[in-house]
């Protein structure tokens, strides 16, 4: 059995968290682009895997800015 020092475990957890956040931000960016192209929410749900509430929230935020 190989033991990984706690610092390495923490660093790996942080890298994974940052990676997941980056992927999530990328998916939301794609959803905003699809919204700006006028695609229906249902299509964006299928394309991104985001739920309807998240997509509607992104759409609302786009109108505010």
C-alpha positions as CSV (number, residue, x, y, z in Angstrom):
1,X,0.0,0.0,0.0
2,X,1.3,3.4,-1.0
3,X,0.8,6.3,1.4
4,X,0.4,9.8,-0.1
5,X,1.4,12.7,2.2
6,X,-1.5,14.8,3.4
7,X,-0.1,17.9,1.6
8,X,-0.1,16.0,-1.7
9,X,-3.7,14.8,-1.1
10,X,-4.8,18.4,-0.3
11,X,-3.1,19.7,-3.5
12,X,-4.7,17.0,-5.6
13,X,-8.1,17.8,-4.1
14,X,-7.6,21.5,-4.9
15,X,-6.5,20.7,-8.4
16,X,-9.6,18.6,-8.9
17,X,-11.9,21.3,-7.5
18,X,-10.4,24.0,-9.7
19,X,-10.7,21.7,-12.7
20,X,-14.4,21.0,-12.0
21,X,-15.1,24.7,-11.5
22,X,-13.4,25.4,-14.8
23,X,-15.5,22.8,-16.6
24,X,-18.6,24.2,-15.1
25,X,-17.7,27.7,-16.1
26,X,-17.1,26.5,-19.7
27,X,-20.4,24.8,-19.8
28,X,-22.2,27.9,-18.6
29,X,-20.3,29.9,-21.3
30,X,-21.5,27.6,-24.0
31,X,-25.1,27.9,-22.6
32,X,-24.9,31.7,-22.7
33,X,-23.6,31.5,-26.3
34,X,-26.5,29.2,-27.3
35,X,-29.0,31.5,-25.6
36,X,-27.5,34.5,-27.5
37,X,-28.1,32.4,-30.7
38,X,-31.7,32.1,-29.8
39,X,-31.8,28.4,-29.2
40,X,-34.7,27.1,-27.0
41,X,-34.0,26.2,-23.3
42,X,-34.9,22.6,-24.0
43,X,-32.2,22.3,-26.7
44,X,-29.6,24.0,-24.4
45,X,-30.5,21.5,-21.6
46,X,-29.8,18.6,-23.9
47,X,-26.6,20.1,-25.2
48,X,-25.1,21.1,-21.9
49,X,-26.7,18.9,-19.3
50,X,-27.7,22.0,-17.3
51,X,-31.1,22.1,-15.6
52,X,-33.8,24.5,-16.8
53,X,-33.5,26.7,-13.7
54,X,-29.8,27.3,-14.3
55,X,-30.3,28.1,-17.9
56,X,-33.1,30.6,-17.1
57,X,-30.9,32.2,-14.5
58,X,-28.1,32.6,-17.0
59,X,-30.6,34.1,-19.4
60,X,-31.8,36.5,-16.8
61,X,-28.3,37.5,-15.9
62,X,-27.6,38.2,-19.6
63,X,-30.5,40.6,-19.8
64,X,-29.3,42.5,-16.7
65,X,-25.8,43.1,-18.0
